């Protein structure tokens, strides 16, 4: 997507007037044949919404044409004004989709219109859904990765942008450069949980969790954790990758070496210590006879977490200690 396209502006009926120049639909000669339909809020509404005159005017006329199922250019332009006032209104978007098909409108122009709304309302589910429908109709995802990249550059944790990006990647198999994109995001912000989640998605949908892939991902995660040992996102990713390894949390040489490194460094990060406790639990589940060796170590770590390192979650750590003792003390 070129810079010139990024800066493109779009016009519709809502752009023809400034706020001072706005002409109400009730005063437009071409709408004299339509009887506006007011919203019925009851005789004594509990919390009456203070709609502006412009809002009431537009939606009174929208309700009128929707009741008539009118298919016309003026109805299409009216939906633009309605969406300008309330871009989260599902009914207006659905009616607009009917008009797009019935009037054989230019869908690429509609993509540009939608992009403008996304830029103003990037966390609006309805506009992202409309965008997906357009891409499906056109069978053209060529602009979507760039669009989501731009949105994510402004808010790296925009759920709707990530959801749309995953749909595009999976539907049209555009994974070729996604791992590099995600890696760049993680390098920019090691704690970007959304980027770690995307990395897991890409691995799952491409190579799968082969032994080679697991080793590669563990090395990548360990290098990241060496930079920021308290990065919860990376610890969660490490656990997620190890869940696909035959030996679980224990046994993989990359992880064993990393744990030795942290032990020698006298690391007291809560995420690391919780990881050690889970490793001990896994060993005891695999072989109950090892509980005499591992349970005291787990208890010592949990006591340290509860009293010194993470007292905010004291009750959780003490509960976990009681649980492990009830399971393995005998």
N, C-alpha and C positions, 0 to 999 in steps of 0.2 A: 504494500500500500504506500503510495508516494506521499511526500510531504504536501504536495498541492491538494491531494485528495483529503489529507488530514485537515486542511484549513478550509475545505469547501463549505459554503453556507447553502442553506436550502430555504425555499420559500413555499408557503402554502397560505390558505386563507387567513390563518392566525398571524401571519407575518405582514399582512397588507396594511395593518393599522397599528399605530402606537397606542398606548393606553388612553391618551387624550383623544385620539381619533377613532376609537373603537365605535362601530355602529352596531347597536343591538339588533339581533335577528328580528325582533318584533317591528323594527323600523326599516327593514330591508324590503323593498318592493317585490323582489323575487320570492319572498317567503310569505306573502300575504295569503296564499291559499292554504297555509298550514295553521291549524289551531293548536297552540302549545299545550302540553300536558304537564301540569304541575305535580310536584312530588307530594304524595299523601302521607303526612306525618301524624295524622290523628288530631283530634280536637285539642287534646292537652298533652303534647309531647313532653316526655320527662326531661330530655336534654336536647333542646332544639339547636341544630347547628346553624351558626351565623353565616350562611352562604352569601357571597357577594352577589350583587345584581347581575353582573356579567355571568357568573356561574349558573345562577337560576335560569337566566335567559337561554344560555347554550343548552343546558340539559333539559329544559322544558321542551325545546324544539327537537332535541335528540330523542326523547321519549316518544314524541309525536311521530317521527319518521320510522322509528323502530316498530311501533304498533302497526304502522301501515306497510312495513317491509319495503320501504321505498328503496329502489335501486337507481341512483342518479349521481351525477357529478356533484351536485350541491350537497347531497347526503354525505358523500365522501369527504368533501371539504369541511363539513360540519364535524365529522369525527376527528379531524385534525385539531379543531378548536377545542373539542371536548377533551382530547388527550393532552393538549397544552395545559388545561386546567386541572386535570386529574389523570396522569399517565398510569395509574394503578387500577383503572376501571376495566375489569375483565370484559364486561358486556360491550363496551365501546370497541375494544380490540377485536372481539369476535365478529362484531358487525362489520368492522373495517375489513376483516379477512373475506367476508362474504362479498363485499363490494369490490375488493381487489380482483377476485375471480370473475365476478359478473360483469365488471366493466373492462376486463382485460387490461388492467393497469400495468405500467412498467414496474416490474418487481425490483429492478436494480435501483430505480428512483426511490422505491419504498425502503430499500436497505439503507440508503443515505438518510432518509427521514428517521428511521429507527436509530441509526447511529447517533444522530443529533440528540435524541431523547436519552439514549444510554449515557452520553457524555454529561448530560445534566442530571440524570437520575440513575447512576450506575448500580444501585442496589434494588432496583425495581424488578420483581420477578416477571411481571406481565410483559414488559418490553423485551426481556431476554427470551421469553417463550415465543413471542411474535417473531423475533429474529430467527429462532430455530426453524419455525414453520417456513419462513421465506427461503432459508438455505435448503430445506428439503424440497420445496417446490422447484427451485432453480437447479437443484443438485450441484450447487457451486459453493464449496467451502473456502474458496481462495482468499477471502479477506478476513476470515474468522480468527486465525491464529494471531495475525497482526493486531486486530482489534482488541482481543483479550490481553495481548501483551501491553498495549497502551493503557488499558484500564487497570491492569495489575501494577503497572509502573506507578500509578497514583495511589492504589490501595492494594498491596500485595496479598491481602487476605479476603478479597471480595469473593464471597462464596458463589455468587451467581456467575461471575466471570470464569471461575475455576470449573464450575459445573458445565458451562457451555463449552469450554475448551476441551474438557474430557470427552464430552459427547462428540465433538468434531473429530478429535483424534481417533476415537474408537470407531465411529461410524465410517469415516473415510480413510482410515489406516494411514494417518499422517505422522507417524511416530519417529521418522528418520532423524530429526534433530531435536527431539523433545528433551532427551536426557541432558544435552548440552545446555539447553535453555534453563532447565531446572537447576543444574549445577551452578550456573551463573547467578541465579537468584539466591541460592544457598550461600555462595561466596559473598554476596552483597550483605546478607543477613543470615548468620548461622542459626538464628532462632526462628526463622520463618517456618512455622509448623505446616503451613499450607504447601510450601515448596517440598518439604520432606514427604508429605502425604502424596503429592504429585509424583515424586520419584518412585515411591512404592507402587503407585498405579501404573506407571510406565513399565517398570520391571515386570509386574504381574502380567501385563497385556502384551509384552514383547518376548523376551527370552524366557520368562518364567524363572523359577527358583532352582536353577541347576547348581551343581556344586561350584562351577566356575563363577557363576553370577553371585552366589552367596559370598564367596571369598572376596570378589571385587567390591561388593557393597559393604562388607564388614571393614575392609581396609579403608574405604572412603569415609565411613562413619567414624572409625577410630581416629583417623587423622583430624577429622572435624572436632571430635571430643578432646583431643589433646590441646586444641586451641581454646576451647571453652568447656571445661569439665562439667560445669553445671547446666549444660544445655539439655533440658528435658526432652525437647523434640528429637534430638539425636539419640538419646537413650531409648526413647520409645521406638524409634526406627530400628535401632540395634536389636531390640527384643522382637520386633516384627520379623526381621530377617532371620533371626535364630529360630523362630517358631517353625521355619521350613527346613531346618537342619536336623539331620538324623539324631544327633546327640543333644539337641535342645540348647539350653543356656550354657552347658558345660562341654568341654572337649575340643571345640574348634581352636586350632593353633593361634589364629589371629586374636581371638578373644582371651585365650589363656595368657598370651604374651602381654596383652593390654592390661589385664588384671594384675599381673606381676609388676608391671610398670607403675600402676596406680598405688599398689601396696608399698612399693619401695619409695614412692613419692609421698607416702603417708596421707593419701587423699581422704578428705572427710566430707565429700560432697554427698548429700542425702540420696541422690538418684543412684550413685554408684553403690552406696551401702545397701540400699533397698535391692539392688540387682544382686549383690552378694547373698542376701538373705534368700532370695528366690532361687539362686543357684543351690544353696544348701538344702532348701525344701525339695528341689527336684532330685537331688542326689538321695535324699532320705526316702522319697517315694519310690525310686528305682531299687533301693536296697535298704530295707528297714534296719538292718544290722549296723548301718553306719551312723544311726541317730546318736549314739553315745559320743561320737566324735564331732558331728556337725551341729547338733542341737545347742550345746553350750556356746558355740561360736555365733550361731544365729541369735541366741538370747542376748549375748553381750553386745552385738551390733544394735539390736532393737532397743536395749536399755540406753545405749549411747545416743541413739536417734531421739528417744523420748525425753531425755533429760538435758542434753547438751546441744545437739546439732539441729533438731527440728522439733522443738517443744510445742510449736503451734499445732502439730498433729500428734501430740503425745498419746491421746486416747487410742488413735488408730494403731500406733506402734505397739502399745501395750496389749491391745486386742489381738494383734497378729502374734505376739509372743504367747498369749494364752492359747490361741488356736494351734500353734505349732507344738506346744507342750501337750495339748489334749490329743493330738494326732500321733506324736512320736515319742513322748516321754516314757511310755510303757515298753 
